Amino acid sequence: MEVIELKGNGQLRTGRTELDVPHLGKTLTFVLPLIGPNYHRDVMQGIDSQGLYKPTTAQIFSLVDLALQNPDEPHCAEIRNRFRNNYLWTGTETLSFPDGVLVYDNIDGKMPQTSEGLIKLADAGDKRVRLVEPDFETGWMPIPKFLKNPKTIAQVGEEMIPIVERVAKACYKREAGVWSLGKQSSDTNRQTAVCSGGDYGRLYLYSDCHDGDGVGFGSGVLK
């Protein structure tokens, strides 16, 4: 197995290609090649079939951050290209309900399908669940506002904000975008994608995806 050291403290092992990615003081191992292009459901099923965890939105930002630091490495170049021209699907899902939006890191596919079930987990202190109060801003906005947006923070966590800022400014130094459903009269589930698109190649965090809404790519994480 060939081992290639990457800038940013990453490491690439070829064979079944495994890409080590620094993430919040630990190391995640993503498995390549990317699965896709396909709908979110099909990409997630492909990850499940390999016995891997689905990546959270925060983990995908760490993957993209490493890829952007290593544009000349072929595997990183592919991730960068997919990020800039397609969706990168994540395993973080949202459920909108009358009191706001619940965000859940559905890495193992066992997400409760009702707001009642998710709230029960949140009340028990399960950090996979985060509640976003209604009436947060969506659309394009200045990057400082994007980084303070409650939906952004719920998707990635406070500790990831410096990484997300670096990725956002690598796309376009002025603006980034959040797309999401707000509160709904009944439980409504949506999936998440990260990509760099729209005018000027701005970063957008798109958590208003549903199956059949575009195709993208994904990569599983070793358990």
C-alpha positions as CSV (number, residue, x, y, z in Angstrom):
1,M,0.0,0.0,0.0
2,E,1.4,3.4,-1.0
3,V,1.2,6.1,1.6
4,I,1.3,9.8,0.6
5,E,1.6,12.6,3.1
6,L,-0.5,15.6,2.4
7,K,-0.3,19.2,3.4
8,G,-2.6,20.0,6.3
9,N,-1.6,16.8,8.2
10,G,-3.6,14.5,5.9
11,Q,-2.6,11.2,4.6
12,L,-3.6,9.2,1.5
13,R,-3.3,5.4,1.3
14,T,-3.9,3.8,-2.1
15,G,-5.4,0.3,-2.7
16,R,-8.9,0.6,-1.3
17,T,-8.1,4.3,-1.2
18,E,-8.4,5.7,2.3
19,L,-8.0,9.4,2.9
20,D,-7.2,10.5,6.4
21,V,-8.7,13.8,7.3
22,P,-8.0,15.9,10.5
23,H,-11.3,16.7,12.2
24,L,-11.6,18.4,15.5
25,G,-8.4,17.0,17.0
26,K,-9.0,13.5,15.7
27,T,-8.5,11.7,12.3
28,L,-11.4,10.5,10.1
29,T,-10.8,8.0,7.3
30,F,-12.9,8.5,4.2
31,V,-13.1,5.8,1.6
32,L,-12.7,6.6,-2.1
33,P,-13.6,6.7,-4.9
34,L,-16.6,8.9,-4.3
35,I,-20.0,7.3,-4.8
36,G,-22.2,8.9,-7.5
37,P,-23.4,10.8,-9.2
38,N,-26.8,9.8,-7.8
39,Y,-29.7,10.8,-5.6
40,H,-29.1,11.3,-1.9
41,R,-30.9,8.1,-1.0
42,D,-28.9,6.0,-3.4
43,V,-25.5,7.4,-2.4
44,M,-26.3,6.8,1.3
45,Q,-27.3,3.2,0.5
46,G,-24.0,2.8,-1.3
47,I,-22.2,4.0,1.8
48,D,-24.3,1.5,3.9
49,S,-23.4,-1.3,1.6
50,Q,-19.7,-0.8,2.3
51,G,-20.3,-1.0,6.1
52,L,-19.3,2.7,6.6
53,Y,-20.7,5.6,8.5
54,K,-22.4,8.4,6.6
55,P,-20.4,11.7,7.0
56,T,-21.9,14.6,9.0
57,T,-22.0,18.0,7.4
58,A,-19.1,19.0,9.7
59,Q,-17.0,16.1,8.5
60,I,-17.6,17.0,4.9
61,F,-16.3,20.5,5.5
62,S,-13.1,19.0,7.0
63,L,-12.8,16.8,3.8
64,V,-13.3,19.7,1.5
65,D,-10.9,21.9,3.5
66,L,-8.2,19.2,3.1
67,A,-8.9,18.8,-0.6
68,L,-8.6,22.6,-1.2
69,Q,-5.2,22.5,0.4
70,N,-4.0,19.8,-1.9
71,P,-5.3,20.7,-5.4
72,D,-2.5,18.9,-7.3
73,E,-3.2,15.5,-5.6
74,P,-5.6,13.6,-8.0
75,H,-8.0,12.3,-5.4
76,C,-8.2,15.7,-3.7
77,A,-8.6,17.3,-7.1
78,E,-11.7,15.1,-7.7
79,I,-13.2,16.0,-4.4
80,R,-12.6,19.7,-5.1
81,N,-14.1,19.4,-8.6
82,R,-17.2,17.6,-7.3
83,F,-17.6,20.2,-4.6
84,R,-17.4,23.0,-7.1
85,N,-19.7,21.4,-9.8
86,N,-22.0,19.0,-7.9
87,Y,-23.5,18.3,-4.5
88,L,-21.4,16.6,-1.8
89,W,-24.1,14.8,0.2
90,T,-23.9,14.5,3.9
91,G,-25.6,12.3,6.5
92,T,-26.9,15.2,8.5
93,E,-30.7,15.6,8.1
94,T,-33.2,18.2,9.2
95,L,-36.8,17.8,10.3
96,S,-39.0,20.9,10.3
97,F,-42.0,21.1,12.6
98,P,-44.2,23.8,14.2
99,D,-41.6,24.9,16.8
100,G,-38.6,25.2,14.4
101,V,-36.1,22.8,12.8
102,L,-34.3,19.8,14.3
103,V,-30.9,18.9,13.0
104,Y,-29.7,15.3,13.4
105,D,-26.4,13.6,12.4
106,N,-27.9,10.4,10.9
107,I,-24.6,8.6,10.5
108,D,-26.0,5.1,11.0
109,G,-29.4,5.5,9.4
110,K,-31.3,5.2,12.7
111,M,-32.7,8.7,12.9
112,P,-36.2,8.9,14.5
113,Q,-38.7,10.0,11.9
114,T,-40.8,12.2,14.1
115,S,-40.2,15.5,16.0
116,E,-41.4,13.8,19.1
117,G,-38.7,11.1,18.9
118,L,-36.0,13.6,18.2
119,I,-37.1,15.9,21.0
120,K,-37.0,12.9,23.4
121,L,-33.3,12.3,22.4
122,A,-32.5,16.0,22.8
123,D,-34.1,16.1,26.2
124,A,-31.9,13.1,27.1
125,G,-28.8,15.1,26.2
126,D,-28.1,13.4,22.8
127,K,-25.6,15.8,21.0
128,R,-26.6,14.4,17.6
129,V,-29.8,16.5,17.9
130,R,-29.8,20.3,17.7
131,L,-32.9,22.5,17.8
132,V,-32.9,25.7,15.6
133,E,-35.5,28.3,16.6
134,P,-37.7,29.5,13.7
135,D,-37.2,32.6,11.6
136,F,-33.5,32.2,10.9
137,E,-32.3,33.9,7.8
138,T,-31.8,32.1,4.5
139,G,-30.3,32.9,1.1
140,W,-27.1,34.7,0.3
141,M,-25.5,36.7,3.0
142,P,-22.1,38.2,4.1
143,I,-19.8,35.5,5.4
144,P,-19.7,36.9,9.0
145,K,-23.5,36.6,9.1
146,F,-23.4,33.2,7.5
147,L,-21.0,31.9,10.2
148,K,-23.3,33.3,12.9
149,N,-26.5,31.9,11.3
150,P,-28.2,29.5,13.8
151,K,-28.8,27.0,11.0
152,T,-25.1,27.0,10.0
153,I,-24.0,26.5,13.6
154,A,-26.6,23.7,14.1
155,Q,-25.3,21.9,11.0
156,V,-21.6,22.1,11.8
157,G,-21.1,23.0,15.4
158,E,-19.3,26.0,17.0
159,E,-15.9,24.3,16.9
160,M,-16.0,23.9,13.1
161,I,-16.7,27.6,12.3
162,P,-13.0,28.5,11.6
163,I,-12.8,25.6,9.1
164,V,-16.1,26.6,7.5
165,E,-14.9,30.2,7.2
166,R,-11.8,29.1,5.5
167,V,-13.8,27.0,3.0
168,A,-16.3,29.8,2.4
169,K,-13.6,32.4,1.7
170,A,-11.7,30.0,-0.6
171,C,-14.9,29.9,-2.7
172,Y,-15.8,33.6,-2.6
173,K,-14.5,36.1,0.0
174,R,-17.7,38.1,0.5
175,E,-20.7,35.9,0.7
176,A,-22.1,32.4,1.4
177,G,-25.6,31.0,1.5
178,V,-28.0,28.9,3.6
179,W,-31.0,27.2,2.1
180,S,-33.4,25.4,4.5
181,L,-37.0,25.0,5.3
182,G,-38.2,26.9,8.3
183,K,-40.9,25.7,10.7
184,Q,-43.7,23.6,9.1
185,S,-47.2,22.7,10.2
186,S,-46.3,19.0,10.2
187,D,-43.0,17.0,10.4
188,T,-41.1,17.5,7.2
189,N,-37.7,15.8,6.6
190,R,-34.9,17.2,4.3
191,Q,-31.3,16.1,3.5
192,T,-28.2,18.2,3.3
193,A,-25.6,19.0,0.6
194,V,-22.5,21.2,0.6
195,C,-21.3,22.7,-2.7
196,S,-19.8,25.8,-4.3
197,G,-22.1,27.1,-7.0
198,G,-24.3,29.9,-8.0
199,D,-23.0,33.3,-9.1
200,Y,-19.2,33.7,-8.3
201,G,-18.9,30.1,-7.1
202,R,-20.1,31.0,-3.6
203,L,-20.3,28.3,-0.9
204,Y,-23.8,27.2,-0.1
205,L,-25.1,25.0,2.6
206,Y,-28.2,23.4,1.1
207,S,-30.3,21.6,3.7
208,D,-33.6,21.7,1.8
209,C,-32.9,18.6,-0.4
210,H,-35.3,15.7,-0.9
211,D,-34.9,12.6,-2.9
212,G,-35.1,13.3,-6.6
213,D,-33.8,16.9,-6.1
214,G,-30.6,16.7,-8.1
215,V,-27.7,14.3,-8.0
216,G,-24.4,14.4,-6.2
217,F,-21.5,12.4,-4.7
218,G,-20.7,11.0,-1.3
219,S,-18.0,9.2,0.6
220,G,-18.3,6.9,3.7
221,V,-16.2,7.1,6.9
222,L,-14.6,4.1,8.4
223,K,-16.2,3.0,11.7
